[in-house]
Amino acid sequence: MFKNSIFFSFPAFLLAIVAGLVLQATDATARKLPVAVSILPQKYFVEQIAGDRVTVQVMIPPGASPASYEPRPAQMAALSRCRLYFAIGVGFEKAWLDKFSATAGQMKIVRTDRGISKVALPHHFHHNDHHELDETGGHRGIPDPHIWLAPGLVKIQAEHIARALAEADPANAVIYRERNLAFCQRLTKLDRQLRKILEPVRGSAFMVFHPSWGYFARAYGLVQVALELEGKEPKPAQLQKMIEWARKKKIRAVFVQPQFNTRTASIVARAIGARIIEADPLAYDWENNLKRQAKRFREAIE
């Protein structure tokens, strides 16, 4: 009889433990601040500042384009539970932010690009070695949204993130400020590392399909030459000029990203005998990704 009572009570005991653990995990998740971002690198930034005190919903999944993605119904439903939305200025937001606000009335939109002077995307191919860029950051052309690829600009975004988190969750405000300070110190170190990697090729050009790396190039003294002009494929005459320029400059690599078709880049690469190399600006592993891409740019130029 004694053995049988232990036999039948033991599974119940285990079930009680498991149920308690599940309830604890559910409670811990419920206490986390739910926030949303547009792209994966932003999730990385938020998590460096907030740690495990938040749950982060990324609206644009890996492989999708920030210019044209349409969120799924499940994403819209999850968004209604979010307290903060960290906007960064990608094209996706222009079409959807107002709808997000209407769907999630309690959610605050935090514009992390506020205070950043943006340059225009390349819109014309010049004979003088590179695309014309609006260096003043004025209103000519389409503003370049890729501000997450320069550590100096990420510091500004991080400050907006830390301040918004502290206001939404004042109990952890000191932690957010301290973690942001540590993150910004890492950004300063990363900036020095990138400068050291790219200093030997300063002033040189590299060729990409989509112009994602403009702010990165400006920060480290490089010239980005893009095949795509303001979101459009180059016309045959423009493409021929690009091929002639690439031959003259002995370009040996054309950088592409997984979110875009590589047809045009492949045409150019074949014409000039260059390699196609992937450079993903939307990778989650942001710090290591920038160092990895810096080395690839240097190797391609050298």
N, C-alpha and C positions, 0 to 999 in steps of 0.2 A: 504493500500500500504506500509506504514512504517513497519507494523508488518511483512509483507511478505518479505521485503528486509532483515530484521534481521534474519528471519527464514532461508533464503537461504544462507546468508553470514556466519552464525555461524559455520556450518560444515566446510566450506572452511577455516575459521579461525583456527579451531582445526587441520585440516589437515596441515596447514602451520606450526603450533607449532610442531606437531609430526614429520614432515619432517625435521624441524630444529634440533630437538633432535637427530634424526637418523643420520643426517650429522655430528653433533658434536661427537656422539659416534663413527662413522666410522673414523672420523679424529683422535680422540684420540687413537683408535686402530692402525691406520696407523703409528702414531708417536712412538708406543712401539717397542722396539728392539725384533725381533723374534729370539728365540734361541731354541735349541733342546737338550734333554738329553736322556739317555738310560733307566733309571729306575725312579720310583716315588720318592724315597728319594732325588734324585738329584734335582727334581723339588722343593721340600721343601727347599733345601739349596739355590738354585738360588733365590727363592722368598723371603727368609729371607734377602738376600743381596740387591736385586733389587726392592723389593716391587712390585708396579703395573707399573713399567717402562718397563717390558718385557712381552712377551707372550711366554709360555714354551710349546713346543710339547714333549710329552713323547712317545718314540718309542715302549717300551715294556708295553703293557696294564696290568692291574691287573689280576692276575691269570695265566699269561703266564710265561714261563721259560726264564730267561736271557741267558741260554745256547743254546736254540734251536729255539727261535722265529724268524719268517720271516715277515718283514714289509709288509703291504698292499700297493697297488698302490697309494691309496689316501695319505698315509703317506709319500711316496716317493715324491709325487707332492708337498705336503706341505713343505717338507724338502728343496726344491729348493728355498724357500723364506727366509730361516733362515740365520742369519749372523754368528752365533756361534754354534758349537756342543761340548757339554761338555762330553768327554769320561771318563770312570771310570775303564775300564779294564775287563769288563765282556765278556764271551765267544761270545756273540752276536756280539760284536764289531769286533772281529777278522775276522769274515766272511763278515761284511757289511761296515766297515768304508771306505775302498777304493772305494766301489760302491757309498757311500754317497758323497764322495769328487768329484767323476766323475759326479754325478747328479747335485750337487749344487756347481758349480765352485767358487762362491763368499764366500762360507761358510768356516770359519776357524775352524779346529779341535783343541780343547783345552784339553790336557791330564791332568786331575785333579789328576791322580795317580802318576804324576811325583814327584820323591823325596821320595816316600814311599817304604820302604824295605818290600817286601812281603815274607811270609813264604810259604811252599809247602802244598798243600792239603794232608790229611792223605792218605797213600797208603798201609799200612800194619797194621794188628792188632797184637799187642804184648800181651804176657802173663802178662807183668808188669803193668797192670791196665789201660793202655790207648794206643791210637794210637801213632805211631812214627811221630813226626813233625820235619820239618827242621827248627830249631830255628834260624839258621843263616840268613834266608831269601835268601839263595843262589839259585842255578838253579836246584837243584835236585827235580824232580817231577813237577807237574803242580802248578803254582803259585795260591794261594788263592786270588780270586778277591773281597772278601766281606769286603772291607776296609771302607765302609760307616757305619759299626756297632760299631765303636770305636770312641768316641768323640775326642780323641787326634788326630786321623788320619783325621777326618773331618775338623779340623782346617787347615790342609795342603790343603785339597781340596777347602775349602772356600777361601783361599788366591789366588789360581789359578783362581777361579771363579771371585772374585772381581777385580783382575788385568785385566782379559780379558774383563770384562764388561766396565771397565774404559777406556781401549784402544779403544773399539768399539763405546763407547758413551761418549766422553770426557766432554761433557756439564754437565753430571751427575757424573763425576768421584769422586768428593768429597763426594757425597751422598753414593756411593757404598762403599767407604773406611770407612765412619762412620758407616754404617749399618753392614759391615763386622766386625768391631771392637765390636759392640754391640752383634752380633751373637756369636763371639768367647768368649765373657764374659759369655754368656749363656751356652756355651759348657763347660766352666770351672766349672760353677755351677752344670750342669748336671753330670759331671764327679764325683764331690764330693757326689752328691746324690746317684749315682749308687754304689760308694764305700761303703757308709754307709749301703745301703740295703744289699750288698753282703758280707760285712766283716764277719758276723757270720758263713758263709759257705766257707770261703776262703780255697783253697786247695782241695775242693771236686770236684766230677765229675758229669756231667749230660749227658744224652744220647739223640742224635738227629738222624734223618734219613740222611738228607743232611747237610754237614759240613759248615753251613753258619756262625756259631757263634764263629769261632776260634779267631779272633782278639778281640772280646768282652771278651771271656774267658781269654785270655792272659792279657788283661788290668786289670781284676779284680780278678786274682789269681784262676781261675777255670780251670777245664780240660774238654774239649769237646770230647766226644766219639761218632763217627759217624758210622752208619751202612753202608753208602755208601762209597766206596773207589775209589777216583779219577773218580767219575761219574758213577761207575758201582755197580750193586747189588752184595752183598757178595755171595760167593760160599757156598754151604751147610756146608762144614767143617768150614769155617770162621764164618758162622751164628751160628753154634753150640757153638763155642768158645765165641762168643759175648753173647749168652744166658747164658752160664755158668758164665761168668764174671759178668753179670748184676745180676744174682741170688746171687753171692758171695757178691756183693756190695750193695745188697738190693735196686736196682734201682726201683723206684715206678712210674716213668713217662718216656714216650718216646715222644720227641718233633718232630712234623712234620710241614711242611709248605704247603700251599694250591697249590703251583706250582708243586708238585710232588705226584706221586702215593704213597699211604700209605700201600700197601700190606705187604711189608717186615716189616715195623714198627709194623703193627698189629700182625704179626706172633710172633715177639719178645715180644710184650706187653702181648699177651695171654699166652705165655710160662712162663713168670715171674710174671704174675698177676699185671701188671702195667697199668696205664691209658695212653691214647693217648691225647696229649695236643698240640694245634696249636701255633706255634711261627712264625709269618710272618715277615721275614727280609725285605720285600719290601713295608711295609705300608707307606702311605704318611705322616701320623701324627707321624713323626719320633721321636721327643723328648718324647712324652707321650708313644709311643710304646716301646722305650728302658726301660723306668721306669716300664712299665707293664710287660715286659718280664723278667726283673731283679727280680721282685717280684715272678713271676711264677717259675723261676729257683730256687730261695731260698726256696719256699714252697715245690717244688718237692724234693729237697735235704734234707730238714729238716724232 
